[in-house]
């Protein structure tokens, strides 16, 4: 539901889907926020980063994947490939110039996939509780025998989550198509600077996922910041301030090297 003070999003037609987004023009490198699994662009981190960027005159874009938030489509029909296509459409058609990708949870994985395809315009990456390969590393192993049977028989099953009262439904395609985009079994061929924030008490995505991602990352300019006491959301005022400091450091580095 839209907040009363929230303007209606713009819509982008991409592959037969309507992708909702908000874009603020400004100086580059701009910032593109990529949200997490079953989250939307009106979340705390997305809107806090918008205020941070707008206050500094930095271009900023946030959007909803298909099947999320204000975008069209069914969540249970979604796949990593389709959500990557959504991100690429926004990146190519809405943003201009160099961009810093800020990816939260699943958005970290999407950011890495996007950066591989658009190396010329991705100036840096900042991930928050990065969930690289989560369909294979986290979702698939967590399925019960009953859920596996439901997927095989009906093509969908329900998963409970601590972040909402009702379970969400996932389809077989999410798991199977996700295998086409796995990164942790080989070198991640990206050279842009990478900063990763991950809480040591993350209840959804273990810190080891960010550590493994960093080990596979080809670029030399990397840093993993372990947030003491941090859970999965990383959205307290102190954690948001830390995100801002990391972003400021990346912007200063890019400016100095320009």
HELIX and SHEET records of a PDB file:
HELIX    1   1 UNK A   44  UNK A   55  1                                  12    
HELIX    2   2 UNK A   75  UNK A   77  5                                   3    
HELIX    3   3 UNK A   80  UNK A   93  1                                  14    
HELIX    4   4 UNK A  106  UNK A  117  1                                  12    
HELIX    5   5 UNK A  134  UNK A  134  1                                   1    
HELIX    6   6 UNK A  135  UNK A  139  3                                   5    
HELIX    7   7 UNK A  140  UNK A  142  1                                   3    
HELIX    8   8 UNK A  145  UNK A  154  1                                  10    
HELIX    9   9 UNK A  172  UNK A  178  1                                   7    
HELIX   10  10 UNK A  179  UNK A  181  5                                   3    
HELIX   11  11 UNK A  207  UNK A  216  1                                  10    
HELIX   12  12 UNK A  237  UNK A  257  1                                  21    
SHEET    1   A 8 UNK A  10  UNK A  14  0                                        
SHEET    2   A 8 UNK A  17  UNK A  24 -1                                        
SHEET    3   A 8 UNK A  58  UNK A  63 -1                                        
SHEET    4   A 8 UNK A  27  UNK A  34  1                                        
SHEET    5   A 8 UNK A  99  UNK A 104  1                                        
SHEET    6   A 8 UNK A 122  UNK A 128  1                                        
SHEET    7   A 8 UNK A 193  UNK A 199  1                                        
SHEET    8   A 8 UNK A 222  UNK A 227  1                                        
SHEET    1   B 2 UNK A 156  UNK A 159  0                                        
SHEET    2   B 2 UNK A 168  UNK A 171 -1                                        
END                                                                             
